[in-house]
Structure formats: C-alpha cells, structure tokens
C-alpha cells in the first residue's frame, strides 16, 4: 500500500511540468485547424509522390515517413 502511494506520487510529480508546458501553449482554435490542414496537405502530397513512383507497400511507407521529415524542416 505504501509503495503504491509512492509510485502515484512520483507519477504526479513527473506529470506536473508537462501539464504546465501545455498550459503555456496558447494557440487559438484557428491556429490549430490551420496547422492540422497543412499537415494533411503534406501527408497527401507525400502519398501521391510515393504512389507516382510505384513503390511497394513497405517502400511507400518508408518514403512517406522520410518525405514528412524532409517537408517539416
């Protein structure tokens, strides 16, 4: 019982900085929607590029992951 209380306490202490960091991120719903739309467009563009190259299933996935990393920089 005591060990469980210690573990719960440690988890709560570890989660506090993450909650604080999230509360400082003041993005409006419009900014969130715009970022989501841009990401969807990037994903679709990478998917179309992989399809145009006629890659196998695993090669397409690997290409899309690399493409998204390359696009985000």
C-alpha positions as CSV (number, residue, x, y, z in Angstrom):
1,X,0.0,0.0,0.0
2,X,2.8,2.4,0.9
3,X,4.7,1.5,-2.3
4,X,1.6,2.3,-4.4
5,X,1.3,5.7,-2.8
6,X,4.9,6.5,-3.5
7,X,4.5,5.4,-7.1
8,X,1.4,7.5,-7.6
9,X,3.2,10.5,-6.0
10,X,6.2,10.1,-8.3
11,X,3.9,9.9,-11.4
12,X,2.0,13.1,-10.3
13,X,5.3,14.9,-9.7
14,X,6.6,13.9,-13.2
15,X,3.4,14.9,-14.9
16,X,3.3,18.4,-13.4
17,X,5.9,20.0,-15.8
18,X,4.2,18.5,-18.8
19,X,0.8,20.0,-17.7
20,X,2.5,23.4,-17.1
21,X,4.1,23.3,-20.6
22,X,0.8,22.6,-22.2
23,X,-1.0,25.4,-20.4
24,X,1.7,27.9,-21.7
25,X,0.9,26.9,-25.3
26,X,-1.8,29.4,-26.1
27,X,-2.9,28.5,-29.6
28,X,-6.3,29.6,-30.9
29,X,-8.7,27.0,-32.5
30,X,-8.0,28.7,-35.8
31,X,-4.2,28.2,-35.5
32,X,-4.7,24.6,-34.5
33,X,-7.1,24.0,-37.5
34,X,-4.6,25.6,-39.9
35,X,-1.7,23.5,-38.7
36,X,-3.8,20.4,-39.0
37,X,-4.8,21.3,-42.6
38,X,-1.2,22.0,-43.5
39,X,-0.1,18.6,-42.1
40,X,-2.9,16.8,-44.0
41,X,-1.8,18.5,-47.2
42,X,1.8,17.5,-46.7
43,X,0.8,13.9,-46.0
44,X,-1.3,13.8,-49.1
45,X,1.5,15.2,-51.3
46,X,4.0,12.7,-49.9
47,X,1.4,9.9,-50.5
48,X,0.9,11.0,-54.1
49,X,4.7,11.2,-54.7
50,X,5.1,7.6,-53.4
51,X,2.2,6.4,-55.5
52,X,3.7,8.0,-58.6
53,X,7.0,6.2,-58.0
54,X,5.1,2.8,-57.9
55,X,6.9,1.7,-54.8
56,X,5.9,-1.5,-52.9
57,X,3.8,-1.1,-49.7
58,X,6.7,-1.0,-47.3
59,X,8.8,1.2,-49.6
60,X,5.8,3.7,-49.9
61,X,5.5,3.9,-46.1
62,X,9.3,4.4,-45.7
63,X,9.2,7.1,-48.4
64,X,6.2,8.9,-46.8
65,X,7.9,9.0,-43.4
66,X,11.1,10.3,-44.9
67,X,9.1,12.8,-47.0
68,X,7.3,14.2,-44.0
69,X,10.5,14.6,-42.1
70,X,12.1,16.4,-45.1
71,X,9.0,18.6,-45.5
72,X,8.9,19.6,-41.9
73,X,12.4,21.1,-41.8
